[in-house]
């Protein structure tokens, strides 16, 4: 297990976890979701293959409808 920062909160994840794994553990739907790792946006097509280093700062942002 290793620790990352997920939306500003320390979280333990598997050593081999990918961006896809983290997003799926956090949200029921990935529609309208954007992810950055250490302030770099990760394209959705790269989520399954983007591994996370120890101490990574991961931001998962979901679009919200409204006015």
Phi, psi and omega in degrees: 000149176223168182248137172232172173255117181247111183051041175086002182243133177292134183221141174267134179225166175298149179299330183259016182293145177251172175303318179303315180301316182293315181298314181294331178283341184263322188233146177285328181231141179259007179292130178074024183253141174234148182228138170235145176237120182051044176071009175253127178293135178255116179301143181307323181295341181262354182306314184293339184249000181267109178277162183246128178279156175309132177080007180301146174259110184248128175244125176246117184243130178247132177294143179236135178279152178146183184223000000 
